[in-house]
Amino acid sequence: MFVKALEQSLYTTLPWDIPWYDPSHAVFMGVVYLVLTVIGVGLTVALLSTLKNLSGKGAKEH
C-alpha cells in the first residue's frame, strides 16, 4: 500500500510529470499555474509601464 502511494507522488512540478487523471493534482496544479500566469502578466505590465515612463514620452521632471 505504501509503495502504491509512492508511485502516485510527484517527482517534479513540470506539466508533463503531473498525473492529470487525479482530480486533486489537476485542481491544485491548475490553480498554481493560474497564479503564476497572473503574477507573470502583472510583472510584464509593470515592466512595460516603467519602460514607457522612462522613455522621453512619459518622463516628467520633478
C-alpha positions in Angstrom: 0.0 0.0 0.0 2.8 2.4 0.8 4.6 1.6 -2.4 1.4 2.4 -4.4 1.3 5.8 -2.7 4.9 6.5 -3.7 4.1 5.6 -7.3 1.5 8.4 -7.4 3.6 11.1 -5.9 5.0 14.0 -7.9 8.6 13.8 -9.0 8.7 17.4 -10.3 6.1 20.2 -10.9 6.6 20.2 -14.6 3.3 19.8 -16.6 4.4 16.5 -18.2 5.2 14.9 -14.9 1.9 15.6 -13.2 -0.7 12.8 -13.0 -3.6 14.9 -14.5 -6.0 12.0 -14.2 -6.0 12.6 -10.4 -8.5 15.4 -9.7 -6.6 16.7 -6.6 -3.4 17.1 -8.6 -5.3 18.7 -11.5 -7.1 21.3 -9.4 -4.1 22.2 -7.3 -1.6 22.4 -10.1 -4.1 24.2 -12.3 -4.5 26.9 -9.6 -0.7 27.1 -9.1 -0.2 27.6 -12.9 -3.0 30.2 -13.0 -1.5 32.2 -10.1 2.0 32.1 -11.7 0.5 33.3 -15.0 -1.3 36.2 -13.3 1.9 37.2 -11.5 3.9 37.0 -14.7 1.4 39.1 -16.6 1.4 41.7 -13.8 5.2 41.9 -13.8 5.2 42.2 -17.6 2.7 45.1 -17.4 4.7 46.8 -14.7 7.9 46.4 -16.7 6.4 47.9 -19.8 4.8 50.7 -17.9 8.2 51.5 -16.3 10.0 51.5 -19.6 7.3 53.7 -21.1 7.7 56.2 -18.2 11.4 56.2 -18.5 11.3 56.9 -22.2 11.1 60.5 -23.5 7.3 60.3 -23.9 6.3 59.6 -20.4 9.2 61.1 -18.4 8.4 64.1 -16.2 10.9 66.2 -14.3 10.5 66.7 -10.6 
